[in-house]
Amino acid sequence: MASGRILLVEDEDKLRRVVQLHLESSGFEVDGAASAEQALAQAAAADLIITDLRLPGMDGLQLIQALQARGIQAAIIVITAHGSVEAAVDAMKRGAADFLQKPFSLDHLATVVSKVMATQFLRAENERMREELDQRYRFDNIIGRSAAMREIFHTVERVAPTRATVLLAGESGVGKDMIARAIHQHSPRAKRPFVKINCTALPENLMESELFGYEKGAFTGATTSKPGRFELADGGTAFLDEIGDVPGNIQVKLLRILQERQFERLGSNMTRSVDVRVIAATNVDLRAALEEGRFREDLYYRLNVVPISIPPLRNRKEDIPFLAMHFVHKLANELGSTANQISPAAMDRLLEHSWPGNVRELENTIERSLVLASGETLQAADIRIEAPRQSTITQNQQTPLLPEGETLEHWEQMMIREALRRANGNKSRAARMLGLTRNALRYRLSQMGLEDSGVQDAESPSATGV
C-alpha cells in the first residue's frame, strides 16, 4: 500500500481518532485538525486532505476554495452525511478526488485513500519527469538522460557553431535526422536552408542530376535548367542520409564538394561554388565498406571529421521512461486521447522490450497504445508491442544450412545468377530481390568477374532515355 502524509479534518474527536489510528496502521502518516481554520495552517505538508463537509465555522466547500486559492496541490476526499450527495458532487466539481458517505467502513476508507494516493503519486512523478525533460534531458526535441545521450548533447553544442563536417552513425530509428537538424538549428546557418538528401531514395541514374543539377538539353526531357540539392542548400546545411549507398562515381564528386566547395551541373562545363556545411549519416559500418572497396577511403576521412555514434535504445534503457512520457504528451492531443500518464506496470513492459526499431518503434508503440486505450492512464494491457519475427528454424531442428557438398561462396554466386536471370539482367531489380544495395551487388559481381559482362541496369540513362 502506498505511503504518504494525510491531513484528517473532522470535528468529532472520537471519529477523528479512530480513523487516524486505522490509517496509521495502514502505513500512512496522519495529522488531525478539528476545524477548517486549523487545517489551513497544516495543509502545506499534506499529500491528501480528508475533510468532512459539515464543520464548525468554515465548512468543507469553503475549505476547498481556500486551499485552491493558496495553490495547495494536495488531493482531497470529502466526507458527507445524511445522504447529501448533491453537496459531494459540488465538491467533486470544485476539485475533490472522491467522496464517502457516513456511515462508512474503515476498510473502504483505506481502499479509497490508497487509490487516491497512488494517483496523486503518479501525477507528481509525471510532473517531476516533465520538468526534468524540459530542464535537463532534452536538446530541442531530442530526449535522453543516459550518459551516452548527455555526451551527444555536449558534442552537438560544441560542433554546431563550427562548419566542421559531421558523420552520424547508428541503427535505423535512433534519431540521426533530429540530431542533424539540431546541429543546423544551433549553428550560424540556422536561418539558411536545411536540405535533406536521402541517398537510398535517389535512383542511381538520377543521383548526379539531383545532387548537382543539370542544364537544359543535358538529357532527353531536360527542357529547362534545374539547380541541384547542393545549390539549394547554399549558405546552409546539406544532410546526406544513408551515405553508404552512394555509388562510386558520385563519391568522387562529393569529395570535391567537401574539399573545394565546387561542382559542375550535368551537361555544363561551368564550375560553380557553394558554401555548404555537410552532415552525413549511415546505419552501416563504413569501415567494412572501405575494406570491401565499396566506399572511398579519402571520402570517408573527409566525412569523419566529427564522428557521433548514437547508441541503440536497448543500450540506454534509462531514456525509455522520458521518451515514452514525451510521446504521450506529444501525441495525446493529436489523437484525441484522454491518456496523459503511464502506469508502473505499463512502464515495466516498455522497459522489458528490446526495441529493434529504436526510438521510432517506441513512438509508434505509444501512438498505437493511445489510440486503443480508454482511460487517463496507459495500463500494461494498453501497451501493444509488435511481436518479434520468429525464426522458422528452432534450436531442436538440425536442418543443414547448405546442400551437402555445397560451399557458401558457390551458393551465393548461384543465388546472384538466379536473381539476375529472374530480373532479366537488371542489377537494381536483382539487388532488391537479394536484399542488397546496388553497390553491394556490384561489388559481388566484380568478385565474380561479371561486372562488365553485359549485365544491364534497366534504370541506367541508356535504358530510360536520360
Secondary structure, 3 states (H helix, E strand, C coil): CCCCEEEEECCCHHHHHHHHHHHHHCCCEEEEECCHHHHHHHHHHCCEEEEECCCCCCCHHHHHHHHHHCCCCCEEEEEECCCCHHHHHHHHHCCCCEEEECCCCHHHHHHHHHHHHHHHHHHHHHHHHHHHHHHCCEECCEECCCHHHHHHHHHHHHHCCCCCCEEEECCCCCCHHHHHHHHHHCCCCCCCCEEEEECCCCCHHHHHHHHHCECCCCCCCCCCCECCHHHHCCCCEEEEECHHHCCHHHHHHHHHHHHHCEEECECCCCEEECCCEEEEEECCCHHHHHHCCCCCHHHHHHHCCEEEECCCHHHCHHHHHHHHHHHHHHHHHHHCCCCCEECHHHHHHHHHCCCCCHHHHHHHHHHHHHHHCCCCEECHHHCCCCCCCCCCCCCCCCCCCCCCCCCHHHHHHHHHHHHHHHCCCCHHHHHHHHCCCHHHHHHHHHHHCCCCCCCCCCCCHHHHCC
